[in-house]
Amino acid sequence: MPAATRARWAVIAATSLALVVTGCSSSSNSSSSGGTNSAGVVTAWWGDPQNPLEPANTNEVNGGAVLNMIFTGLVSYDPKTSKANNANADSITSTDQQNWTVKLKPGWKFSDGTPVTASSYVDAWNYGALVTNKQVNASFFGYIDGFNDVAPATGAPKAQTMSGLKVVDDNTFTVALSQKFSTWPQTLGYSAYYPLPKTFFSNHAGYLNQPIGNGPYEIASWTRSQKMQLRPNTQYSGTIKPQNGGIDLKVYTDTNAAYADLQSGNLDVDNGVPNSALKTIQSDLNGRYLNQPAGIIQTISFPLYQANWSTDNAKLVRQGISMAIDRATITKVVFTGTRTPATEWTSPVLGAAGGYQAGICGDACNYDPAKAKALIQQGGGIPGGQLTISYNADGPHKEWVDATCNSINNAMGNTTSCVGRPVGTFADFRNQITSKQMTGAFRTGWQMDYPLIQDFLQPVYTTDGSSNDSHYSNQQFDALVSQANAQPDPANSVKDFQTAEKMLATDMPAIPLWYQNGTVGWSSKVSNVMLDPFSVPVYTSITVK
């Protein structure tokens, strides 16, 4: 999940904005307590990332988890509140919310000992944006002046670098945006904006084999599809130091196998808990389990690049399919209270000030089997005669997909109206999506990159959004998103985003299913396990007994 794979803050509307470094309040950032083993290594659940671990080419949770351990960006997010704090940045300031000056804290180094400079960011961002590099997160640089020259909609690039990026000195660079973007500094903790060492460009193959970052951990070894070993980065200059001797990420293609290893003590941290374990996990693990709200929404998307799914009648079919899904029963029976039925396309963790407004989806998200059947029939029936819902078989999805299809089949009065379509691995599944191979519906989800309503809408539903898996395109929606970003007043910005979001209820490029809690179980060998608001374990805080 694109990703998936990030207290919510209010938009700052002052004419000069500077993010101030503040210490995280979490006790997990303090020195480990007595009885712990700071050299102990933690074993944790993981899945193969879709793409090589390039910051601008990773937009799913498995790759993102690693990047967030081996890199630290200009900004980082408090693991308890998601508040944006300066990290590698000393300040990010503007007098007009369009032209920004970024100053770095001096002395930072990558794990190979080379310095982190202004060029480390400018070169990385230019690489990420350049269309010939085919980076999936390229659109995150779309508001920087000159982006259209390096990433034209058609044809070859007119330039190799963006005109809006300028290096002033080793610790200073400036960014000119194409429009006012009042919350731009708060987005800069996302992995697309991480810096890159010189070796990324001089020895790209070497970097891809063993990525080098400036974060709290470094990659010691990596055996694809099996295991990655991360160890504390001795060059790290940040404030959040690992409280353990490293993290060993173990790749699992079966969530039940991972949970069995957790119970037997062969795995320390499991945040891929299978749905089948949710009813008994508290007793299984003697309370070593967290279930808390997270900035995640699960959806079903449609391939709007297929002619039979892109008609006006198909909109009615998609609305009808949404109304045929009994979200309340599925979240209760299948997920045992770890999901909440969705009534719009963001997340309640944003709060009202952050843009969450229950019910924007309207009747289309209310279970009404009779109206669902009528709408589907009015739209000419399910394209192809049968709805398939594709999902990655190495994740805990079969049970809920089957339940969703059963709900749709009951509404249609036909036991074969909907069937699940498993795809072997997450990487294979994502590759089919990004290469536009889907012919029917498919599982999607969004784990926020940063806690702004903008992040739930722009990357996923604007025409050239980096995670627009359905390839939805609505020019009015796009214009409202740009207008919202330019609003200096936070309340007006939110209103514009919500107006855009209401269009999704009619167009229904993706069906909102449920808001997902973050869950994690851990073994008796470790302590201080916590989840951040993105549902990712705070690996640095985990201690080994």
MARDREN-996049 format. One record per residue (C-alpha): x, y negated, z. Coordinates in steps of 0.1 Angstrom, whole numbers, plus 5000, padded with zeros to 4 digits. Each point is the difference from the previous one (the first is absolute). Layout:
<sites>
XYZ
...
</sites>
This chain:
<sites>
500050005000
501149714986
500550015019
499549975018
502050034998
499649345053
494949435091
499949864967
501349654996
498349694988
501249844969
502349715008
498849694982
502649745011
502049824973
503250145014
500150365010
502850195017
499750355014
501750015034
501950295013
498250155030
500950315019
497550294997
498150065032
500150384996
501950185027
501150244973
502649744990
501750005034
502750235011
499050365005
499150115035
501850255021
499650364991
500249944962
502650104976
501049714978
502050244977
497150234995
498650044965
496249994994
498550234974
497049854982
497450104973
500549864965
499050044964
502049954968
499949644988
498649944965
502949804987
503749945007
500449785031
500349664984
498249735020
498149874970
499250344987
498350155031
496349945008
499150325018
500350095037
502750284998
502549784982
498949705020
500750165033
503650064991
500549654985
498749855032
502650195020
503049924978
499149644991
499149695019
498649714980
499749635006
497050065022
498950305021
496750085016
499550055037
499250375005
497249925024
498449694985
501449984964
500949645007
502649884975
503449925015
503149894983
502550294997
502849954975
498749654994
500949715023
497349784986
497549994971
498849644994
498149794976
498649654999
497450084973
499250375004
501450064965
503749935001
501750205028
503550015015
501250325016
503050005023
501550335011
501650095034
503750024993
502050325005
497550264990
501550304981
498850304980
500850345013
503050024976
501549705018
499349754972
498449665009
496349924996
499949674982
497549784982
501050174968
499050345016
496449874999
500149804968
501650284980
497650265016
496949794992
501149934964
500750374995
496650095014
498249764978
501750074967
497650204978
502750224985
500850145034
496550145003
499649945037
496550075013
500049715025
501049744973
496749825004
501049905036
502349744984
497349874978
499749665017
503649914996
500749764971
501450174970
498350345007
498250004967
503249954982
501650315015
496850205001
497849904970
496850184994
501250114966
503350004983
503649975012
500949775029
501149654991
502449985030
501850235023
499549805032
497249795014
500449624998
498449965035
502950175018
503149805008
503050105022
501249695020
502750175020
500850345016
497249955025
497549794982
497750034970
497049824987
496850134985
497749804978
496550154996
497649944971
497349885024
499549935037
500050325021
499649915036
500550355014
502950104978
502650035028
497750245018
500250244971
503850035000
500250295024
498850234972
502650244986
499849854964
501849695015
503050195016
503549904990
502350234980
503850065004
502349944971
500550374995
496450034990
501049824968
503650124995
499250375008
496350044996
500250384998
502050015032
497549785018
497150224989
501750315013
500649835034
498249675004
501849735020
498149745021
500449755028
497550155025
500350195033
500750334983
502150134971
499550314980
502650265010
498850274976
497050084977
499050334986
497149934977
496750185008
501550135033
501649755024
501449665006
502449925029
500049645012
502549875026
500449675018
501649744978
503149875019
500049694978
496549895010
499649655013
496350005008
498450005035
498150334998
502650275006
499350374997
499450165034
501050344986
502950174981
498150014967
496950134982
499950324980
497149984975
498750354990
498050044968
496850205004
497650104972
497550145025
498849795029
498950315019
503550134998
501349675014
497550015029
501050365008
503649895002
499049715023
498350245023
502950245001
502549725006
501750024966
498749654991
500049695023
497749754983
497150084977
498049714985
498550224973
497750195024
497650234981
496349935004
499550365013
502149915031
498149685010
497450185022
502750175021
503149794998
499649835034
500050335018
502550164975
502649745008
499149925036
499049644991
503149934979
497849844973
499149654988
496949914981
499749624993
498649774974
502349924971
500049784970
499050284976
497050064978
499350314980
498249974967
499150204968
501149834968
498950044964
502150004968
498649684984
502550054972
497950294988
497249884977
497250205017
500849845034
500349644987
496549934988
497349795017
498050325005
503050165017
499849725027
496550135009
501450365002
502849895023
497649815022
497850315001
502950235009
500849765029
496550015013
500050394998
502850025026
498950065036
503049825016
498650025035
499750385001
503350064983
501949775023
498450175030
500250364990
503250014979
502149735017
498850035036
499949625006
503349914984
498249824971
497349744999
497649964970
501149714977
497749734990
502549794980
503550034986
502449865027
500350115036
498549905034
503549955014
500149674981
497349865022
497649734988
502649734998
502250234979
497350074975
498150315011
496249964995
497950315005
497450084974
501549834970
499450324980
496349975008
497550284990
502650174979
501850135031
496850115017
499050374998
496950024979
499950334980
496849924982
501149664987
503550154993
498550264977
497849744982
503049774994
502150284986
497250104977
499449644990
503649974991
499850314977
501350255025
503550095011
502549974971
500850344987
497250155020
502150075031
501849785025
503550125010
501849855029
503850054998
502150015031
503550115010
499850355015
503049955023
498049755021
497050055022
497449924974
498250324988
497550015029
498749644995
500150024962
497950325002
497649835025
499749694977
499250224970
497450195021
498449675009
499949894963
498850344989
497150005025
499049654987
500150124964
498350335008
502750194981
502750195018
502649944972
499549634995
503249935019
503150225006
503449935015
503150014979
503250085019
503449894988
503050185015
502149725015
499649635009
502849914975
498350194972
496649855009
501449655000
501850054967
496750114984
498449685012
502749764990
500350164966
496249964994
499450374997
496850015021
496750074983
497850015031
499949855035
503150025022
500949955037
501549665008
500749815031
501749685011
502449965030
500549635004
503549864992
499349695022
496849915018
498449764976
496750044981
502149914969
502050325004
496850224999
498749834968
502749854978
502450314995
497150244997
497449824979
501549714980
500650084964
503850055003
500150105036
502850245009
497650255015
497049954977
499650384994
496649964984
501349734976
497049785009
500049664984
497749715007
501349654991
497649835025
501350225028
503649924990
499349634999
498450005035
503050195014
502449734986
497749735014
499950175034
503850025002
500349634992
497749895028
501849825028
497150055023
499850365014
496250005002
499649894964
502650264989
498150285017
496749884985
501450014964
501450355006
496650125013
498249854970
502450204978
499550315021
496249994994
500650064963
501350345009
496650105012
498649964965
503050124980
500950285025
503450094986
500650185032
497550145026
500849905036
499850325021
501349935035
502549815021
502750235013
501550015034
503750075004
500650345017
503250165012
500950295022
503450075016
501950275018
500950025037
503649934989
499449634992
498549695017
499149644991
498150104968
497849724987
498449904967
500149664984
496949844986
500950164967
499750355016
503750064996
502050145030
502449745015
503050234995
502449765018
498150035033
499950385002
502250145027
501250365004
499850165034
</sites>
